[in-house]
Amino acid sequence: MMLALSVTNNAEDSIRQLRCHMEAGQMRLTFLWPEGVEQVYIFKTAGAFNIEEASAADGKLFTVQEYKKQGGYVEPRPSGAFSYSVFPFVRKGGEDVVVVYKGDGEKNTIEVTGQIPIQFSIAEKTSLFSRSKVYTVTLLAQQSLPGDVLCYVKKAGGYPGSVGDGTVYFFGNSLAAGVAGSWEIKTKKNEYIRVFVRDPGQAGVYLLRPF
């Protein structure tokens, strides 16, 4: 059975701040519920998704009571790459409808890889006559990380290719969930750095991707 849809341009009527948190063996989705909404439809897809072509059987109804009890929507950690889309499900005009947000800005779909995503950026600043340069490294994860999970490797003459290809340094501080951390690293002009997961055996648990 095809779903009845109700289109809105008001972000307050839609799901907001959809986030994914990878934990020990499980994945947790958190989001802000629109006021008065008691149920949402959650769709999990491995490819392209179009709500206008979806049926009720494609999704899963999830209640605000379940959300509060579990602290989010929880599933076992997925082994592949998936997209999760969350839509309010309400009674409107005597009909049960899925609310679809068509406005600008934040959307209600998130990509999940089964890994813990960590965003990073490395900006290099140098002056013409200086013998040194400064790298600014920014890190952001949706899950708190101990200070020894990530490191940067410094190498003279070129960019390091692995954790063992240069001198290893820790950032020193843990990374709070959802809060960007920034570090300034001074090097010689012929030295280069890259960010790595410190333990190669844990590299598959984390997904480093640039901002």
Secondary structure, DSSP 8 states (H G I E B T S, - for coil): -B--EEEE--GGGS-EEEEEEEETTEEEEEEE--TT--EEEEEEESS---GGG-BGGGEEEEEHHHHHHHTSEEEE--SS-EEEEEEEEEEETTEEEEEEE-SSS--SEEEE-SSEEEEEEEEEEE-TT-SEEEEEEEEEESS-B-TTSEEEEEEESS--SSTTSSEEEE--S-B-TT--EEEEEEEETTEEEEEEESSGGGGGGEEEEE-
